[in-house]
């Protein structure tokens, strides 16, 4: 019986490390699982940060678009007021042309038709300003400013 007991004890002592040991590859699988979880967490965090950055960029674009539209509307409104004032002056010159005589009549007859054409072109370009994109705003505004300056100078000469 003692032998049996010794044999059983020996078997128990020798098999204990085998029972306590992990299965082959279990540690590797656990480490791989942790790595996969960490990788997924990193991807989730990167996606969250990217979404936040995109949302912030969208907010900035919307704010810039609003600012641009306000600036464009303010400019258009200002130029429309300028044009209304200039139209009054042109109407006065048209009335003067009807009653003028001599060199004054010749000057008005010669200079008013091009002024009317310039004014009509300017008014048309001013109306098209609503369709102007932010990318071409500076060019369009500069062109309108030049047209305005030339038109106003021509009217001022009369």
C-alpha positions as CSV (number, residue, x, y, z in Angstrom):
1,X,0.0,0.0,0.0
2,X,2.8,2.3,0.7
3,X,4.1,1.7,-2.8
4,X,0.8,2.6,-4.2
5,X,0.7,5.7,-2.1
6,X,4.2,6.6,-3.2
7,X,3.3,5.9,-6.8
8,X,0.2,8.0,-6.6
9,X,2.1,10.8,-4.9
10,X,4.8,10.6,-7.4
11,X,2.3,10.7,-10.3
12,X,0.5,13.6,-8.6
13,X,3.8,15.5,-8.1
14,X,5.0,14.9,-11.6
15,X,1.6,15.7,-13.3
16,X,1.0,18.9,-11.3
17,X,3.3,21.0,-13.5
18,X,1.5,19.6,-16.5
19,X,-1.9,20.5,-15.2
20,X,-0.8,24.0,-14.2
21,X,0.9,24.7,-17.6
22,X,-1.1,26.4,-20.2
23,X,-2.0,24.5,-23.3
24,X,0.6,24.8,-26.1
25,X,0.1,28.1,-27.9
26,X,-2.5,29.4,-25.4
27,X,-0.2,32.3,-24.3
28,X,0.4,33.2,-27.9
29,X,-3.3,33.2,-28.6
30,X,-4.0,35.3,-25.5
31,X,-1.3,37.8,-26.6
32,X,-2.6,37.8,-30.1
33,X,-6.1,38.5,-28.8
34,X,-4.9,41.4,-26.7
35,X,-3.0,42.8,-29.7
36,X,-6.1,42.5,-31.8
37,X,-8.2,44.3,-29.2
38,X,-5.6,47.0,-28.9
39,X,-5.4,47.3,-32.7
40,X,-9.2,47.6,-32.9
41,X,-9.2,50.2,-30.1
42,X,-6.5,52.2,-31.9
43,X,-8.5,52.0,-35.2
44,X,-11.7,53.1,-33.3
45,X,-9.8,56.0,-31.8
46,X,-8.3,57.0,-35.1
47,X,-11.8,56.9,-36.7
48,X,-13.2,59.0,-33.9
49,X,-10.5,61.6,-34.3
50,X,-10.9,61.7,-38.0
51,X,-14.7,62.2,-37.6
52,X,-14.1,65.0,-35.1
53,X,-11.5,66.6,-37.5
54,X,-14.0,66.3,-40.4
55,X,-16.8,67.8,-38.3
56,X,-14.5,70.7,-37.4
57,X,-13.5,71.2,-41.0
58,X,-17.1,71.2,-42.0
59,X,-17.9,73.8,-39.4
60,X,-15.1,76.0,-40.6
61,X,-16.1,75.6,-44.3
62,X,-19.7,76.5,-43.4
63,X,-18.5,79.6,-41.5
64,X,-16.3,80.7,-44.3
65,X,-19.1,80.2,-46.8
66,X,-21.4,82.3,-44.7
67,X,-18.7,85.0,-44.4
68,X,-18.1,85.0,-48.1
69,X,-21.8,85.2,-48.9
70,X,-22.2,88.1,-46.5
71,X,-19.2,89.9,-48.0
72,X,-20.5,89.3,-51.6
73,X,-24.0,90.5,-50.6
74,X,-22.6,93.6,-48.9
75,X,-20.5,94.4,-51.9
76,X,-23.4,93.8,-54.4
77,X,-25.7,96.0,-52.3
78,X,-23.2,98.8,-52.1
79,X,-22.6,98.7,-55.8
80,X,-26.3,98.6,-56.5
81,X,-26.7,101.8,-54.4
82,X,-23.8,103.4,-56.3
83,X,-25.4,102.4,-59.6
84,X,-28.8,103.8,-58.5
85,X,-27.1,107.2,-57.8
86,X,-25.2,107.0,-61.1
87,X,-28.5,106.2,-63.0
88,X,-30.0,109.5,-61.6
89,X,-27.0,111.4,-62.9
90,X,-27.3,109.7,-66.3
91,X,-31.0,110.5,-66.4
92,X,-30.2,114.1,-65.7
93,X,-27.6,114.1,-68.6
94,X,-30.3,112.5,-70.8
95,X,-32.7,115.3,-70.0
96,X,-29.9,117.8,-70.6
97,X,-29.2,116.2,-74.0
98,X,-32.7,116.9,-75.1
99,X,-32.6,120.6,-74.4
100,X,-28.9,121.2,-75.1
101,X,-27.6,123.0,-78.2
102,X,-24.3,123.5,-79.9
103,X,-21.2,121.8,-78.8
104,X,-22.8,120.6,-75.5
105,X,-25.4,118.7,-77.6
106,X,-22.8,117.2,-79.8
107,X,-20.7,116.1,-76.8
108,X,-23.7,114.6,-75.1
109,X,-24.9,112.9,-78.3
110,X,-21.4,111.4,-78.7
111,X,-20.7,110.4,-75.1
112,X,-24.0,109.2,-73.7
113,X,-24.5,106.1,-75.9
114,X,-21.2,104.5,-74.8
115,X,-22.1,105.4,-71.2
116,X,-25.4,103.7,-71.5
117,X,-23.7,100.6,-72.9
118,X,-21.1,100.6,-70.1
119,X,-23.8,101.0,-67.5
120,X,-25.8,98.1,-68.9
121,X,-22.8,95.9,-69.0
122,X,-21.9,96.8,-65.5
123,X,-25.5,96.2,-64.3
124,X,-25.4,92.8,-66.0
125,X,-22.1,91.8,-64.4
126,X,-23.3,93.0,-61.1
127,X,-26.4,90.7,-61.4
128,X,-24.2,87.8,-62.3
129,X,-22.2,88.3,-59.1
130,X,-24.7,86.1,-57.2
131,X,-23.4,83.1,-59.1
132,X,-19.8,84.0,-58.5
133,X,-17.9,81.3,-56.5
134,X,-15.5,82.0,-53.7
135,X,-12.7,80.8,-55.9
136,X,-13.3,83.5,-58.5
137,X,-14.5,86.2,-56.2
138,X,-11.3,88.3,-56.2
139,X,-11.1,88.3,-60.0
140,X,-14.8,89.1,-60.4
141,X,-14.7,91.9,-57.8
142,X,-11.6,93.4,-59.4
143,X,-13.3,93.4,-62.8
144,X,-16.4,95.0,-61.4
145,X,-14.3,97.6,-59.6
146,X,-12.5,98.5,-62.8
147,X,-15.7,98.7,-64.7
148,X,-17.2,100.9,-62.0
149,X,-14.2,103.2,-62.0
150,X,-14.3,103.6,-65.8
151,X,-18.1,104.2,-65.9
152,X,-18.0,106.7,-63.1
153,X,-15.0,108.6,-64.6
154,X,-16.9,108.8,-68.0
155,X,-20.0,110.2,-66.3
156,X,-17.9,112.6,-64.2
157,X,-16.4,114.0,-67.4
158,X,-19.8,115.2,-68.7
